[in-house]
Amino acid sequence: MSVIEKARELGEEIARSPELASMVAAQRAMLDDPEAKQIIDEFHQKQRALHMLQAQGFQLTGSQKTDVEDLERRMLANPLIAEFFRAQQTFERVLEEINEIIGRAISGQPASCSDECCSSCCGCEG
């Protein structure tokens, strides 16, 4: 099997992963909720405006920083948004682990053990 075919197979497995399914479901629930969507939209608008100011060389004021912090607190206080962030972090950890495994394989380093690894596998480092 070619490297490209293996990559396609890996992508298909990732697409079927429970971590991705959880993240997509959490995102859908978050965006379907008017309150959560309003908070997210408000945050993105504020973020774009502040990035534009910074790109023009302006420093953010204390009140602008406080506004962003308040929006972040509101986002994390919303259970649907908080659940999406948790699911997103879990999925990102899976992707990081995949990248680590690929990187180790490319460099010829031994595989490191995952949480599911037994103590007697040959890849254990310690």
Buried (B, 14 or more C-beta within 10 A) or exposed (E): EEEEEEEEEEEEEBEEBEBBEBBBEBBEBBBEBEEBBEBBEBBEEBEEEBEEBEEEEEEEEEEBEEBBEEBEEBBEEBEBBBBBBEBBEBBEEBEEEBEBEEEBEEEEEEBBBEEEEEEEEEEEEE
